[in-house]
């Protein structure tokens, strides 16, 4: 093989690798948008992976076009994507936050350290009140309604 053929083969291999990596990132972002639970996590998945995927695709196309005017146009498009995609993602997230959209938080999230003692005291008080209600009802011979809506 001649050196020109080897260089062409290497450029094609690098280009295909970059294009494939870009497609993988874009697909990962699409799957994240479909699978993640709330607006903010979906926006994060789309914003981060689509920016990286688009940049890899543009760079792969730049390797395919060689040194020409098309390469300069692709470089300009890549630069604009690099600047505008994170900015647009931030603007959308900020608008959602200002509109009052709250993130979906897990119900199993640990309590804030300052509130932990108050929560434990409230749970203890609730348990004591339930026990007192059961004991009082047992003495009177009546069924007890707990906070769950069941009679015990």
N, C-alpha and C positions, 0 to 999 in steps of 0.2 A: 504494500500500500504506500501511496505517496504521502508526504507530509500534509498536503492540502486535503486529501481524503480523510486522514486521521483527524485533522482539525475540524472538518465538517462533521464527522461522526461524533466527536467529543461535544461540539456545540449542540448537535441534535439531541444527544443523550442528556446534557444539562438542561436543555429546553424542555424536554419531555418530563424530566424529574421535577422541575419547577412547576410546570403545568399540572402534573398529577398531584403534587403537594398542595397547590392552590385549590384544586377541585376537592381534595379531601377536607381541607379546612372549611370551604364553603358548605359542603355537605354536613360536616360536623355542626356548623352553625344552624343549618336548617333543621337538623335533628334536635338540637338544643331548643330551638323555638317551639318545636312541636311537643317536646317532652317536659320542659321545665314548668314549674307550677304557677308562677305569677309574672306580671308584666316586667318587673325590674330584672329578674333573672333571665327572662327571654331576651330583653333588650341587651343585656350584657353579653349573652351568647352570640347574638346577631352582630353586635357592634365590633367585638374583638375579633371573632373568627372571620367575618366577612372582610374586614379591613386587611387582615393578614392574607387571606385567600386571594383577594383581588390584587394585592401587591405581588404575590408570587406568580399569579397568572400574567400580569403585565410584564414582569421581569422575564418570564419564560417566552412571551411573545417578542420581547426585545431581542433575545438571543436568536429567535427564528428569523427576524427581519434583517439582521446584520446592521452595518453602519449605513443608515440612510435617513431620509427625512421622516419616514415612518417611525424609526427608533426615537427620534427627538419628540415626535408627537406622543408616542407611548410613554416616554419619560415624563412629559408634561402632564399627561392624564394620570399617571401613577402618583406624581407629586400632589395633584389636586385631590385625588382619592385619599392620600395619606393625611392631608389637612382637613378635608371636609367630613369624612366619615366619623371620626371621633367627635368632632364638633357637633355634627347633627345628632349623634347618639346622646351627647350630653344635653343638648337643647331639648330633645324629646323627654329625657328623664327629668330634667328640671321642670318642664311644663307639666308633666304628670304629677310631680311632687307638689308644685304650687296649686294644682287643681284639687289636691287633697287625696290623691291615690296613695293609700298606705301599702307598704310591702306585706306580703303574706308571710307571717312568721310562724314558726312551728309552735304548736301548743306545748311541746315538751322542752321548750327553751328554758334554761336555768334562770332563776330569779336574779335580779340585780342584787349585789352584795348588801346594799343599804336596806333593801326591802325584804331580804331573806328572813330576818328576825320577826318582822311584822307579819309576814305570811305564815311562819311557823306558829306564832301566837294566835293568829286567826283560825288556823286549822285546829289547834288544840282547844280553843274556845268552842268551836263548832262541834267537835267531838264530845266535849263535856256537856254541851247543851243537848245533844242527841241522846247521850246516856241518861241524863236527868229526865228527859221526856219519856224514854222507854221505862225507866223505873217508876215514874209517876203513873203512867198508863197501866203498868202491871199491877200496881196497888189498886187502881180504880177498876181494873178488869176491862179496859177499853183497848181497841187496836190503836197503834201509833202510826202517824204519818211522818215519815222522815223526809228529808229534802229531795229524795228521788221520786216521790209520788207513790210509793208503795206502802202498804200497811204491813207492820211487823208485829 
